[in-house]
Amino acid sequence: MWQEKDNKLTAQFEFDNFIKAFAFMTEVAFHAEQQQHHPDWSNVYNKVTFRLSTHDAGDVVTDKDHRLAKAIDSVYAKYK
């Protein structure tokens, strides 16, 4: 699901409705804060899009991005 393109790790997640998408984002926010790695993300109705890169490393994909992506995948598994 995750793709690396243009120095970003990207993915889009789809949900049954806005409430589930927002609940997912809320749970991801706790993981991002715990990792001190905050995503570039957007939400339109039932879709959440991520563009991960590490700003401190020059806006390239690093292990920090892959760790957060793994956490995001774990959260998403609860909403399938």
N, C-alpha and C positions, 0 to 999 in steps of 0.2 A: 504494500500500500504506500509506503514512504518512497519518495523519489528524490534523488539528489540532482539538482539542476541550478545552474547559475549561482553557485556557492550558497545554496539554500537547501535544506531538507524540508520537503513539502508533502502534505497529505490533506485530504478532505474526508470528513466523516459526516455521514448522513443519519438522521434520526426520524422517528415517527412524527415528531412535532417540535415546536419551539421550546416547550417546557423541558423535554428530555435533553434537547441540545444545550439549553442554559444550565441544567443540572450537571451535565457533563463538564461544561466549562468551569463551573464552580468547583467541582472536585479536582479538575486539572490545576486550577489556580493554587490549591493547597500544595500539590506536588511541585509546581514551579517555584513557589515561595520557599519550600523546604530545600530545594536544590539551588536557590538563588540564581535561577536561570529563567527569565521571563520571555514567553513566546511572542512573536508577531502573529496575531491571529485575528480572524474576523468571523462573524456569524451573520447569516442571512436565513431567517426562518428556521429551517430544520438542518442546515448545513453549517459546519464549522471547518474553517480552513486554517492550516498552520503553515508558517514559513519560519523555520528555525535556522539560526546561525549564531555564532558566538561573536558578539561585538568587540570584546576585549582582544580577540585573536585576529581582528581585521575583517570581521563579517564573513567568515568562512565556517564551514561545517567542522565541528570538533566532537570529541567524545562526550562533551556536555550535551550537545544536541541529540546524540544517539541515546544517551541515558534518559533525557526528557521524553524523547519519542517512545522509548520502551515503557515508561510510566504512563504516557498517554494511551498507548495500546492497551495496557492493563485496565485502565479506567474504562475505555471504550468497550472492552469485553463484557463489562457489567450491563451495558445498555443494548446489546444486540438482541 
